[in-house]
Amino acid sequence: MKNRVTDLLGIRYPIVQGGMQWVGRAELAAAVSNAGGLGIVTALTQPTPEALGDEIARTRRLTDQPFGVNLTILPTASPPPYAEYLDVTIKSGVKILETAGRSPKDFIARAKAAGVRIVHKCTSVRHALSAERDGVDAISIDGFECAGHPGEDDVGGLVLIPAAARVVKIPLIASGGIADGRGMAAALVLGAEGVNMGTRFCATVEAPIHDSIKQALAGASERQTQLILRTLRNTGRVLKNAVSDEVVAIEQRPGGAQYEDLRHLVAGARGRGALESGALDAGLVWAGQVVGLIDDVPTCQALIERMVAECQERLAFGARCFG
């Protein structure tokens, strides 16, 4: 499989493992890259820029293939030292940066001067066009089905992907709702040149989370995710559990809720504890509707090989139907 995405990122297959807080570590990133995709180390999973440098070095010991670093830029009263995380990424020789959240325009010039290619993840066509004008190298367009923050427009991938493909000129990667070769084939037909997966890679052997969480993802249906923080216009999609139920219940109280009412429930450290302990109801577990398409926990190698074969089969089947 060869197109603008594989050429840009230097990978065999146009399959990207999206950056995920607490999950985007060396063992997963290396496994995806070794299997022919693009693994991503999540910068803010590491407590300091120096720790990120150590994690990049650990990834290099596990793979000689290209991998990237995710830098998610979020609105916060006390922002982390984003520029220092970027400096470490550049000094470590990483040549691919996945950005998400707010616009990466403040970091684009420095990254590109160092030969770093930037893939910006966004949830709307207007933000994709803005990032393209700012100079990023590729867009990852994230549909409403996705885990994490799907934005506030509520547009699913079946509409969002071709809407973006009609106007975005740089390579386009489809994200959200993709777990297998059928979804990959659909994304390519809709105009994307690659796919980005988060939840699907959480349910793999190499994902650094407890097996009980992986089995919960594999056993869930497409109806078992929940939208939280909608009333605060900071919508997030998570696996439905006791904590997400409590968040929604507080949001639905008469008069609404403030963030401080929810802080103890949505704290990142609490979610990390759930992922590491396997206690599903101990914290938020971020997951997309694609859990309804996941029913096993393969290695990254087996998953990617299966996806590519199924994608090729689906595309060939479509060609035969109209041949």
N, C-alpha and C positions, 0 to 999 in steps of 0.2 A: 504494500500500500504506500503510494508515494504522491504527495501533493504539497501545497504551500506550507501546511502545518508541519509535516514531517521534515521538509527542507529547512524551515525556520528554526525548529527546535533540535534538529539532528537526531531524530528518533526513527525507529522502524515502523511503528504504527501510530496513527493520530489519536492516541488515547492518553489523557492527562489525569493524574491523581490530584484532585484539588487540595489546596491547603486546608487543614482542619486543626482547630485548636485541640491540643493534648494528643492528637492522633498522628499528625504529620511529623514523624520522627524518622531517624535514620533507617531503621530496619524496614519500614514500609516503603519509604521513598526509594531505597536501593532495590527492593524486590520488584517494584513497578518498573524501574529503569532497566534492571537486568532482563525483564520480560519483554522489553521493546517499547514500553510506554515512557511517559515522563513522570518520574517521581518528584514530589514536592515536600521540602522541609518547611515547617511552619515557624516563622521567626519568633512570634510572640508566645509560642509554647515554651521557649527558653527564657529564663528569668532575667538574663542580661545579654547584651550584645556579645560579650566574651563567651558566654555559654553557647550562643548560636555558632560562633566560630568553632567551638569544640564539636558541636553536632554536625557541622558541615564536614569537618575532618573525619568524624566517625562514618559518615555516609560515604566518603571517598574510599575508606578502607573496605567498604562492602560492595562498591560498584565502580567500574571504570567507564560507565555510560553517563550521558548527560542527565542532570537533574536540576531542579530549580529551587528557589526560596520564595515562600509566600510572605507578603507584608500587607496585612489588613489594617487600613487606616480608619479608625473609628472616632466619632465625636466623644470626647471625654474631658472632664474638668482637669484631670492630671494625665495628659498623654504620655505614653512611653517614649523613649528616645528613638523615634523612627529613623532619623538621619544616621544615628550611630549603628542601628541594625543594618541599614543600607551600606554604610561604610564597611562593616565586617563582611557582608555579602560580596561586595566588590573586591576587597582585599583578599578574600578566600578564593577568588577566581571563578565564582559561579557566574554563568553567562545568561541565565534565564531568571527573570523576576516575575512572579505572579502577584499582582496587586488587586485589592478589593476594598470595598467600603467607599470612602471619599475619593475624589479625584487624586491621582498620583502626580499631578502636574508639577508640584514642587520638587519632585525627585527625578523627573524624566531626563533632564539635561545631564545631570551627574551620572545617571545610570548609562545613558547612551554614549556618553563620552568614554566610558570604560568598556564599551562593546557589549553591554548587557541588553538582551532583548526583553521587552516588557509585554506581558499578556495581562490585560486588565479585565477583571470580571465585573459585570454590571447587570442590572435587571430591567433595563429599558432601552429602547432604540435611541431615545434622545441622549442618554448618558453614553451609549456606545459611540454615537457620532461626536460627542464632545471629547471623549478620550481619543478618538481617531484624529481629531483636529489638534489635540495636544501633542500627538506624536508617538503614541504607543504602537507596538508592532503587530498586535493581534488582539481580538476581542473574544472573551468568553461570555456568552449571553446566557443568563440564568433565569429559567422559567419558574413560574409560580409553584411548580411541583417540588422544588428543591428543598433541601435541608438548610438550616441557617436562616439568613435574612433574605426573603424573596422580594423585598421592596413593598410598595403600597399600591401598585397598579393592578395586581392580580391577573396577569396575562400568562396563560400557559404556553408551554414550548411549541405546541402545534401551530400557534399563531406567531409567537414571538420570534422563533428562529427564522422563518421566511421573511417576516417583516424586517428583521435586521439584515438578512442576506440581500434584500432588494437594494439597500442603500449603503451598507458598509463595504468599503473597497478592500480593506486589509483582511487577512485570514480570520475566519470566524469559527469559533469552537462552541458547540452546544453543551449546555450544562443544565442539570435538573431533570429528573425522571428517566435517566438512562442507566440500565443495569445489564444489558445483554446485547447480542449482535443485532437483534431486531431493532432495538432502539438506536443503535449506531447506524444501521442502514437507513432508518427513517431520518435521522439527523442529516446524513449526507444528501439524501434526496431533497430535503427541505432547504438545502443551500449551505449548510455548515461544511467545514473541511476537517472536523475532528470532534471528539467528545471529551467532556470533563466529568469525572465521577468522584463523589465523596462517599456517600452512604454505602455504595456497593463495595468500595475498597475497605470500609470498616469491617465488613463481614468477610474477611480473608484471614488465612492462617497467620500472615505476617503483621497484621494490624496490632499495635501495642495496647490492646484493651482486653478486658477479661472475657473469657469464652462465654460466660453467661450472657453478656451484653450482645455478643455476636449471635448467639442462638436466639435471643429475643428479636433481633433484627430479622433473622431468617424466618422466624415463626410469625411475624406480624403480617397483617393484611394492609392493603392500600388505604383502609379507613382508620388505621390506628396511629395517625399522626395528629398533631394539634397545633393550632396557631395561638401564640401567646404574644403579649405586649402590643396587641392591636390598638388598644385604646391610647397607647402612648406613641403611636405611629412609628414604632420600632419593631415591626412584626417579625417574629421568628417561628420557624417550624421545627417541632421536636416530636420525639416518640411519646405517645400518650402514656402517662404514668401518674402516680399519686401527686407528684410535685407539680406537673403541668396542670392537673385538675385544680390544684389549690391556687395556682397563679390565675387561671381563668376565673375561678370563683371570686377572688379578690377584685379582679378587674370589673366584674359584673355587679359589684355592690352599688347601691344607690349613691350617687355622687362620684362614682369612679374611683380610681386609685392613682397614687403618685408612685414614682419609682422607688422611693424609700419604703413603701409598703411591701414591695416585692423583692427588695435587694437580697434578703436572707434566703430566698428561694432560688433566685436566678444566678447567684454568685458562681463564678467560674470554678472556684476551688471545690465547691460542692459537686458540680458536674464531673470534675476530674476524679473526685472520690468515687462516684458511681461507676465510671469507666474502669477504674483500677480495681475496685473491690468486687464488682459484679452485682452489687445490690441495686437492682433496677430502679427502685423507688427512693434512692438516696439523693438523687439530684437530676437535673435535666440531662436528657440524652438527645442530642440533635440528630434528626433523621428526616429524610424526605419520603414522599409518597411512594417512591420506588421500592420501599420495603415490601410492598405487595408483589414484587417481581423477584424477590430474593428468597431462595429456599435451600441454600447450601453455603458452606464456608470453605471455598477452595483456596489453593495457593494463588498468588498473583499471576504466576506463570500459567497455570491451568486456566484461570479466568480469562486472561488476555488471549490466549490461543483459541479458546472456545468462542470468545466474542468475535474475533477476526474471521474464523471459519463460518460462523453463523451469519455474520454480516455479508460475507461474500456469497453465501448460499441465498440469502434473501434478495440481494441485488440481482443475482443471476435468475432467480425465480421471476422477479419483476420484468426482467428483459425478455424471458421466454413468453410471459403472458402477452406481450405486445410485439413479439417477434414474427 
